[in-house]
Amino acid sequence: MERIVDARGMTCPLPVVNAKKAAEEMTEGGVLTVLVDNEIAVQNLMRFAAHKGYAAGSEKRAEKEFAVTIRVGAGDAQQAEPQETACAPDSRKKGLLVALTGNVMGTGDEKLGRALMKAFVFALTRQDVLPETILCYNSGAYLTCEGAETLEDLKALEAEGVTVLTCGTCLDFYGLKDKLAVGGVTNMYDIVERMESADSILRP
C-alpha cells in the first residue's frame, strides 16, 4: 500500500500529526510519503519515524519541497490503532500534570510565543497518553477564557477526561472571572497540593 500526505504549507505540529494519523490507518503496512516545504518539518518527521520504529528517509525535490518516505509495517500499524481508539479517561497518565504558566511559550517575540503555545496545546490533544490535569495560572488564565485560540483544544482535552483548572486569583487579577469558558476554578492551596502529589510536571 502506498499513501501520500501533502503537508506543504502546514505549520508545526500538523505535518507530524497528519503523518501519525495516516500511518495508523495503514493497517496492512506500506509506504507513506509525506510532502513538506521546510527542513524543520523533515527533521520532525524523521524523529517521529524513529520514535515509532519505522524505517524512513528524506529527499529534497525542489527549493521548498521535501519528501519524507516512511515504511510502515503491518504489525506496527495494527499495534498503533488500539492506543488511538479513543482518548478515553483511561488513556490519561495518572500523575502527569501540565502547568501552563503563561499565554506565551518561551521568551522572546510575543507573537511567536503565542503561536508556540497554541501549537503546544494542540499537540497535547494528539498524544497517545493524555495528562491527568492541566493547571493554568498567571497569564495562563487567558488560555481558558473566551476568545483564546487554545480554547477548543482545551475543551477537547476536558471532554476526554482531563481536568482543566484555572487559578481564581489570576482570573480576578486580569478581569477574566466572567469569561472562563472551559474547566473549573482553583486556588493556590489546591495548586500546591496537586503539584506535590504529581508524579511528573510538564511546563512548556
C-alpha positions in Angstrom: 0.0 0.0 0.0 1.3 3.5 -0.9 -0.1 6.7 0.5 0.9 10.4 0.1 0.2 13.1 2.6 0.7 16.6 1.3 1.6 18.7 4.4 3.2 21.6 2.4 2.2 24.9 4.0 1.2 23.3 7.3 2.7 24.6 10.5 4.1 22.5 13.3 2.9 20.1 14.6 0.4 19.4 11.7 2.8 17.5 9.4 3.6 15.0 12.2 0.0 14.8 13.3 -1.2 14.0 9.8 1.6 11.5 9.2 0.8 9.7 12.5 -2.9 9.5 11.6 -2.1 8.2 8.1 0.4 5.6 9.4 -2.1 4.3 11.9 -4.7 3.9 9.1 -2.3 1.8 7.1 -3.3 -1.4 8.9 -1.7 -3.6 6.2 1.5 -1.6 6.2 3.1 0.1 3.2 5.0 3.2 2.2 3.9 6.6 3.4 5.3 9.6 1.7 4.9 13.0 3.4 5.5 16.2 1.4 6.7 19.2 3.3 8.2 22.6 2.4 10.9 23.1 5.1 13.8 21.2 6.7 12.5 21.5 10.2 9.4 19.5 9.2 11.7 16.9 7.7 13.6 16.6 11.0 10.4 16.4 13.0 9.0 13.6 10.7 12.3 11.7 10.9 12.2 11.9 14.7 8.6 10.7 14.6 9.5 7.7 12.5 12.5 6.8 14.7 10.3 7.0 17.8 7.7 4.7 16.2 10.4 2.3 15.0 9.6 3.0 11.3 12.4 3.0 8.6 12.5 6.4 7.0 14.4 8.5 4.5 14.1 12.0 3.1 14.7 13.7 -0.3 14.9 17.3 -1.4 13.0 17.6 -4.6 13.0 21.4 -5.1 13.9 24.6 -3.3 10.9 24.3 -1.0 9.8 20.7 -1.5 10.9 17.7 0.5 9.6 14.2 0.6 9.9 12.0 3.7 9.3 8.3 3.0 8.2 6.2 5.9 7.9 2.4 5.8 5.1 1.2 8.0 5.0 -2.5 8.8 1.6 -4.2 9.1 2.2 -5.2 12.7 3.3 -1.7 13.6 0.2 -0.1 12.2 -2.1 -2.6 13.9 -0.4 -2.0 17.2 -0.8 1.7 16.9 -4.5 1.5 16.5 -5.6 0.5 20.0 -3.7 3.3 21.5 -5.7 5.8 19.5 -9.1 4.1 19.6 -10.3 6.9 21.7 -8.5 9.1 24.2 -11.0 7.9 26.9 -10.4 8.7 30.5 -8.3 5.6 30.9 -5.8 6.9 28.4 -4.8 9.6 30.8 -1.5 9.2 32.5 -2.1 9.2 36.2 0.1 11.7 38.0 1.1 13.7 34.8 0.3 17.4 35.4 0.8 20.1 32.8 1.4 23.6 34.2 0.5 26.4 31.7 2.1 29.4 33.5 1.6 32.0 30.7 -0.2 32.6 27.4 3.1 32.5 25.5 5.7 29.8 25.3 9.3 30.7 26.0 10.8 34.1 26.0 11.4 36.5 23.1 8.9 37.6 20.4 5.4 37.6 21.9 3.7 36.8 18.6 5.9 33.7 18.2 5.4 32.8 21.8 1.6 32.8 21.3 1.9 30.7 18.2 4.1 28.2 20.1 1.7 27.9 23.0 -1.2 27.3 20.6 0.8 24.6 18.9 1.8 23.1 22.3 -1.8 22.8 23.5 -2.9 21.3 20.1 -0.1 18.8 20.3 -1.3 17.7 23.7 -4.6 16.6 22.1 -2.7 14.3 19.7 -0.7 12.4 22.3 -1.3 8.7 22.8 -1.4 9.3 26.5 -3.1 12.5 27.8 -2.2 14.3 31.0 -4.4 13.8 34.1 -4.5 17.5 35.0 -3.8 20.9 33.3 -3.3 23.9 35.6 -3.4 27.4 34.2 -2.2 30.3 36.3 -0.7 33.8 35.9 -1.3 34.9 32.3 -2.0 31.3 31.5 -5.5 32.1 32.7 -6.1 33.7 29.3 -5.8 30.3 27.7 -9.1 29.0 29.2 -11.2 32.1 28.5 -13.4 33.4 25.7 -11.6 34.3 22.5 -8.5 32.2 23.3 -7.0 30.3 20.3 -6.4 27.4 22.7 -10.0 27.1 23.9 -11.3 24.4 21.5 -8.3 22.2 22.1 -8.6 22.5 25.9 -12.3 21.7 25.6 -11.4 18.6 23.6 -9.0 17.5 26.3 -11.6 18.1 29.0 -14.1 16.0 27.0 -11.6 13.2 27.1 -11.4 13.3 30.9 -8.6 15.7 31.5 -9.1 18.0 34.5 -8.6 21.6 33.4 -8.3 24.2 36.3 -7.6 27.9 36.3 -6.3 30.0 39.2 -9.2 32.1 40.6 -6.9 34.9 41.8 -5.4 35.1 38.3 -8.8 35.4 36.7 -9.7 38.2 39.1 -6.4 40.0 38.5 -6.8 40.0 34.7 -10.5 40.8 34.9 -11.4 37.4 33.3 -13.7 35.9 36.0 -16.8 36.1 33.9 -15.0 34.9 30.7 -13.9 31.5 31.8 -15.0 29.1 29.1 -13.5 25.7 29.9 -12.7 23.8 33.1 -13.1 25.0 36.7 -11.6 27.5 39.1 -8.9 26.5 41.6 -6.9 28.2 44.4 -3.2 28.2 45.4 -3.7 25.6 48.1 -5.1 23.2 45.6 -2.4 24.0 43.0 0.3 23.3 45.5 -1.4 20.1 46.7 -1.8 18.8 43.1 1.9 19.7 42.2 3.1 17.9 45.3 1.2 14.8 44.5 2.1 14.7 40.8 4.5 12.1 39.6 5.7 14.5 36.9 5.1 18.1 35.9 5.3 19.3 32.3 5.9 23.0 31.7 6.1 24.4 28.2 
